[in-house]
Amino acid sequence: MPKAKNLQEAYNNLVVEPLESEEEFRDFYVERPVKAPSPIEELKDRIHISDRKGEVPLSGVQRLG
């Protein structure tokens, strides 16, 4: 699957099914820099300091091994 160049292509590439092969996983995996802050910690901090009420949907994949 080619990498999306814009939001429309990204949406059209979206398939709501589990990734089934290492190749599919590699197509979507993005390496996070080692010194980068944890995205989970950043999200937690934003939720804690927000005055807005509401729900935050979360989704993700954890690679094992």
N, C-alpha and C positions, 0 to 999 in steps of 0.2 A: 504494500500500500504506500503510495507516495505521501511524503510529509505535506501537511496542509500549509498553504501560504496565507490563508486568511480565515476568518471565522466561518464563512459559508462552507469552505472546503473541509474544515475541521468538523463541522456539524454533519456534513454528508459522509464523512469517514466514520462517524460514530456508529458502532454496532453494539447493541446491548446484549452481549454474550460474553462468557468468560474467554480469556485468551487460552488457546489450547496447545500452543507450541512455543519453543524457545524463540523461534524467529518472530512470531507475533509479539512476544514480550519485548524483544529487542527493538521492534518498530516503535514501541510506545515508551520505553524506559528512558528517563533523563537522569544522568548522573548529577548529583547535587555536590557542589564544592565542599570539601572537608571542613573548612572553616565557616561555612555558611550557617546562620542560625537555623535552628529546627523550625520547619514550617508549622509543626504542631504547637510549639511554644509560642510562636508569633500569633497564631490564631487564638490560642488560649488567652494571651495578653489582650488582644483586641476585644475579645468577648467580655473580659473582666472590666475593661475601662469604658465600655460602651454604655450610653444612657438608653439606648434603644431596647425595647422589649421584643422578644420574638424567638424563633427557633433557627438553628443553623444546621443544615443538612451536611453530613460528612460521609465521604466515601473514599476508599483507598485500597491499595494493595501493598502487602508487605512481602518482599521477596525473601525466601528462606534458602539457606545453603549457599 
